[in-house]
């Protein structure tokens, strides 16, 4: 690869949520990611697990330790802290209290939608988050019933300035045919902006597979668009810059 990859959704921190159960597994994820050309990973533990079982301070210290180990072993990857923030009625208060974190030091924040077919909270809470100057990035919309049954909602949110993050393994079918089909629709309609691994382990069903995802996306929308999703746009997010994205197209069956 002649360009760097950036993985903005990754559960590599050990013993925090449903990610690795050891530091060795964490370092293996780093090693595999570096082999693929990943330059920066944002660790995104689940907000609920961090705040109920640990603390923000604990996770910051853990990330620092992982970075130190990686440096001592000669890895060049930089690890930054973010969070996968589940959307609920308390989310805005959690953001203001510093319990729901954006991506690194940026204005972009990774948000997981409710696991329901319908929700009256989504547009209201996302609008409130925009009003305080943050830009929502919707995590894996292709896997959410909310959007599978109402693609127009996804279009409306993107049209209002929000972004989405597609999981690499959704593109090549690890979550089933229906998710794969919807993923392709999202990509072809300019509704997918960032590709990330959402890795939880070094092997098995949720490995670091960003490079494979890039090649699969290239087959669907071309190499330039795929590069934007793994390098150009996530790189701009890490620099806290504005993004140049294509206008969304409404998905039609």
N, C-alpha and C positions, 0 to 999 in steps of 0.2 A: 504494500500500500504506500502511495506517495502522499498521504495525508493522515493526520492523527484521528483517532476515534475517541469519543467521550461518552461514558456510560453514566447516565443521570438517574437511574433507578436500579438499586442494587442492595440486597440485604446481606452484605458480607460480614457485618460485625458479629462476633461470636457471642452466643448465649444471651441475646437481647430479645429476639422475637422467634420467628419460625425459620431463621437462617441457620448458619453453621453452629455446630455444637462444640467446636474447639477452635483455638487459634490456628492450629495447623491447617484446618479446613479453610479458614479465612485466607491464609497466606497462599494456599493452593488456588483459590479464586483469583487472587492478585496475579499469580504467576501465569495462569491460563489467559487472563485478560491482557497482560503485557505481551504475550506471544501473539495475540491477535492485532496488536497495534494500538491498544487503548492507552491513552496518556493520562486521563483523569477519570476517577470514579467518584460519584457522590453516593455515600452511604445513606440509605433511606430507611431506617428502622421504622416500624409502625409506631405512630404517636401513642396509641393506647398502651402498648407494651412498655415503652420508655417511661411514661409518666406514672403508670400503675405499679410497675415492677422494679424500676430503677430511678433514674433522674437524668435531666439534661446534662448536669455536671459530670455524672458518671460516664455517660456516653461520649462526651467530649474528651474525657481522659482516656477512654478506651480507644477512640480514634487516634489520638496522639500516640498511644503505645503501638498501634498497628502501623502507623506511618514510620515510627522509629525502627521497628523490626524490618519493614520493607527496605528502608534505607540501608540498614546494616547488612542486608543480604544482596544489595546491589540492584534492587528494582528501581525503575525511574518513575513509576506511576505515582501520581499525587492523589491522595484521598481527602475529600472534603465532606462536610456534614450537611445533610438535609434531613428530610423526614417524609414518610408517606402518611399524610394527614387525612384520616377518614372524615368525611363531611357529615356533621350533625349540627344540632341547634346551638351547641356550645363552641363551635369552631372559632368564630370571630373572637370570642373572649379568650380562648386559648392562645390565639395568635398574639393578641395584645399583651397577654401575660407571659409570653416567651415560652409557652409550652408546646406550640406548634411552629415548627421551623421552616423557613424558606430554603431554597437550594443555595448552599454556601452563604455568601453575603449579598445575594442578589435580590431583586424584586420579584423573582419567579418562585412559585410555591406549588409543590406536587400534592394533588388532592385526589383521594379515592372516593368515588361516588357510593351512595347507599346501594346495598345488594338487594334492591327491590325493583319490581317492574315499573312502579310509579313512585314518585316522591314529590311532595309539595315544597320541600326545603330547597331543592337544588338551585333554581334560578335566583331565589331570594338571597341565600347565603353567598353564592358566587358573586352576585352583584355587590353585596356588602364588602366582600374581600377586595373587589376592584376599586371600590370607593376609598379604601385606605391606601391605595397605591400599589397593591400587589397584583401580579398577573397569574391567574390560575393555570396550571398545567394539569389536565385531566388524565389520571393514570388509566392505562389499558381500557379505553372505552369499548374496544372490540369484544371484551369479555363481560360487559355489563348488560344485564337484561334491560336496564333503563333505556339504553340506546338501541339495543337489538330490536326492541318493540316500538321504539319511537325515534328513528333516525333523524327526523326533523328537529328534535331537541338538540342533538349533537350539532347539527348545522347551525341552529340559532345561537348556541353558545360560542362556537367558533366565529360566527359572524359578528358577535359582540366583543371580540378581541381576546377570547380565550384560546389556549393551545391544548394539544393532546400529545400523549406519549403512548406509542404502540409497543407491545412486547414482541421481541424478536421471534420467539418461538410460536407466536400466534400466526406469523406469516407462513411458516412451513408446516402447520397442522398439528402441533403438539396438544392444542386444546380442542381438537376435533374439527370436523369438516365445516360445521356451521360457523364457528368462530373464524376459521380460515377464510370462508367465503365473505363474511362481513368485513374482515380485515382488508381484503382486496378492494371491496367497495369503498371503504374509508380512504384508502390510499389513492384510488383513481379519482376520487372526488375532492382531493386536496384537504381532507379532514384529518390527516395524520401528519404531525410535524416533527416529532422526536422519536427515534427508535432507541430502545434501551433493553438490557438483558433481563431485568427484574430477577437476577440470579439469587438463588437461595442456597446453592451447594455447588461443589466443583464438578460433580457428575450426577447422573440420574435425570429426573424430569425437569429440573430447574437450574441448568448450568449457565456459566457465562458464555453466551453464544452470539455476541453482538456482530462479529464478523460474518458469521453464517447468515444472520438476519439481513445484513447489508446486501449480500449477494442475492438473497431471495427477493428483497424489495427491488433490486435492480432489474430483475426479470419482469416485474409488474409495471414499474413506472420509469425505468431507466436509471442509469448510473448517476447522472447529475442529481436527480431528486433523492436517490438513496444516499448520496454523499451529504446532501443537505441535512438529512435526518440523523446521521451518525457523527457528523463533523462540523459543518458550517453553522447550523442552528444551535446545537448544544454548546458549541464553542462560544457563540455569541451570548448565550445564557450565562455561561461561566464568567464572562467578562461584563455581565450586567448591561448588555447593549440591547437596543431594539432589534426586532427580527423583521426581515423582509420575507413575507409569506404570500403564497398565491391565494386568490379569493376562493372561498369554499363553494362547492357545488352540492346541491341537495341530492341525497341518495334516492333513487327511484327503483322500485322492484321491476 
